[in-house]
Amino acid sequence: MADLSRTGPVERDVEQ
């Protein structure tokens, strides 16, 4: 579900 986080800077938090 990294696609949803890609819409914002939250993707960095989700990846880790």
C-alpha positions, 0 to 999 in steps of 0.5 A, a space after each residue: 500500500 505504498 501507492 497511497 503514501 506516495 501522495 504525500 511525505 508520509 511514504 518515508 514513514 511507511 517505507 520504514 
